[in-house]
Amino acid sequence: MILVPVIGTLPDSEVLPSSEMELLAMAGLEHYLDPAWVPRPNQIPFAIDIITKARDLNDLTGEGIQDPNILRVPRYVVKPSHYRRLREADKESFKKIMELLEAEIPPPIKGCDEEKLDKLVQWFFKLANWFFLIRPSNRKINYDLLTSDERDRFALVFTSGVGQLFQYHCTEVVKKTLNNKRKVDLNHLYDMMQLLLLRNENRLFVTDDTFFYLYEADSTVQRVLPWSAFKKSG
């Protein structure tokens, strides 16, 4: 799956923001982002340039450079071990969140079971609290620490547009996966979070993953296409 611009091409120095950046910007809470989890946007193109030109690990990390005057900007901006630790932290947190869901809402989860569906929505907000507040702020903020106005803005993100699309898609995928006695893994969540990037109307989400066609979305944000349709549109 991939996100692509609808028309034109992206400039060399422009990269897509992270899902967390998009969601918190929608809520006016982007000031809580911490670069330990979400890289600064102006560093991302530089890091991509280093990765694409690296011939070995020393080139990637800059550890082989002895003279600090060689470059005008810090060469050491890519640290694989740092991102491995972040990935492991995500994996462990997601595992606990899924275990909480399975303990509180044992399958099957049916459309007529309002109690379980209400619990599923409550579970989603626990997931959102971690992945969009606690995690990207490097544990500096959580839903309970937000002001009343900030809490309202955060919750409203999931009631319309791409926020609602993500919330509905996430809960539908989790419900169907658990009912089929399968496991939802962290990669599934990462993929779902990319839907938030459809906030920009000049983007398309192209995928053959059938899970992304299990929902009905607002026509203003339903820009998810299978590869076959995308190729024909070109």
N, C-alpha and C positions, 0 to 999 in steps of 0.2 A: 504494500500500500504506500501511497505517496501523496503529498500535497503539492499542487502545481498552480501557477498563476493562470487565470482564465485567458488573459490576453497579454502580449508582450513578454519580456524576460526580466528577471531580477538583475539589478546592477551587481557587479562583482563583489562589492563591499556589503551588500544587503543579505541578511539571512533571516529566516523565520524566527520569531520570538518563541519562547517556551510557552507551553500551555498555561503554566502558572502565571506568567507575565500577562497573558491575555485575560484570564479570568479576574485577576486582582485589579487589572486596569479597568475592567467593566464595573467593578465595585468601588473604584476610587481608593483602593487599598494597596497600590503598588509600592508605596513607601515602606511597606513592611518586608519587601524582598531583601534577602541577605545573599551576597555574592558567594558565600560558602556553598550554597545549594544551587542558586541560579546565577550563572555567569553574567557579568556586566555586558550589555549589548555591544559596546564598542570594543570588547576584547574578543568576541566570537569570530569575526572575520580574520583577525590576526592568528587566532588558534587554528582555524581551518587552513590558512595558508601554510602554517608550520607542519600540520599533519600531512597535507598533500605533497609537501616537498621533502619530508623526512625520509632518509635512507636507512636509518637504524634507530634504536631507542635513544641514543645520545642526541641525535638530531631532534628527536621529538621532545625531549625534556630540557635540552640545553646543557646537560651535565658535562658534556665534553668541551664546552667553551670555558677557557681559563681567563681570558682577558675581558673584563667588564666593559671596556670601551669599544668592543667590536660592534655593538648595536646601540642605537639611540634609545631603544625601549627594552624593558626586561624580556629576555629571551625565554625565561622559564615560566611559561604560562600553561603548559600542558603537563598534567601530572596523572598518569594512568592509575596509580595506586589510590589517589584521592577519589577518583570516580568509581573505582571498584568498591571502596568503603561506602560511598553513597548508595551504590546499587545494592549492596548487602543490607544496609539499613532499610532501604525501601522494601526489599524482599522479606525481611523479618517483620516489619510493620504490617505489610499487606497480609502476611500469613496469620498474624494475630487478629487482624480485622476480619478476615474470612472465617477464622475459627469462632469468633464472636457471633458472626452471622449464623453459622451452622448450628451453634448452641442455642441461640435465641429463636431462630426460625427454621426448624427442621422441615425439609421438603416432604411432600410436595407443596408448592406455593401456587395457589389457584386464584383466578380472577375474582371468584366469589368470596374468598376468605379475606374480609376487610381487615381483620385484626393482624394477619400476617403481612398484608400489603402495607399497613400503617407502620409496622415494625421494620419493613424493608426500606421505607422512606427514612425512618429514624436512623437506620444503619447507614444509609447513603450519606447522611449529614455527618456521621462520625468519620466516615472515609474522607469526605470533603474537608472536614476540620483538620485532619492530618496532612493530606496531600496538597491543600491549597492555603493553609494558614501555618500550622505548626512546622511542617517540613520546610517550605520556602523561606520562612522567617528565621530559620535555624533555632527553633524553639523559643523565640522571643515573644510570640503572640499566639493566642488561640481564641476560639469563638467566645469563650466566657470573659476574656480580657478586653474584647472590643467594646467600644461605646455602644449605646443603644442604637444610634444612627448607623454606625458601622455594621452592627449585626443585621439590621434591616437591609442594608445595601447588599451585604454578602448573601443573605437568604434570597433576595429578589433576583439575583443573577440566575438562579436555577428555575425561575418561573416563566421565562420567555427567551426567544432567540436561541443562540447556540448553547447557552447555559442549560436551558430546558432540554434541548436536544441531547446534551451530554448526560444529564440526570436521567432522562427517560431511557436512553440507550443503555446506560450502565446498569440500571436496575432490571431492565428487560433481559440483558445478556446474563446477568447473575442469576435471575430467576430461572431462565430456560436451562442454563448450564447445571444448576443444582438439581432441577427436576429430572434432568437426564443422567444424574449421578456422575457428573464429570467435575473436573477441578477448574476453577478460574485462576489463572496464574498472573503474575505481575505484568508480563508482556501484553496480556489482554487489556489491562488498565492503561498502560502506556499508549496503546493504539487508540483506545477510546478517548483519551485526553486530547488527541490530535484534532478531534472534532471541534474543539474550542477555537482552533485557528481559523475556522470558517467565519469567524466574526468579520473578517475582511471579505467583502463581497467579490473580490477579484481572485478568490482561491477556489479550487476544486479539490475534493478528497476522492482519490481514485483507488479502488480496491476490489478484489474479487472475493473478499471475506464475506460469506453470506450473512454473518451476524449483523453486518452493517445495513442489511435490508430488512430487518425484522421490526422496524418501527415506521410510524407515519409522522413526518416532521412538518413544521411550518414551511410553506413553499418558499419563504424568503431565505431560509437557511438550508434547504434540502439540495445541496450541491455535492452529493455523494454519487459517484458514477462507477460502473464496472469498467474494466480495461477495454472491453469490446466497444462499449458506447463512447468512451473517451477517444479511441482511435478513429472512430467514424466521425466524431466532431471535429477532428483535426483535418 
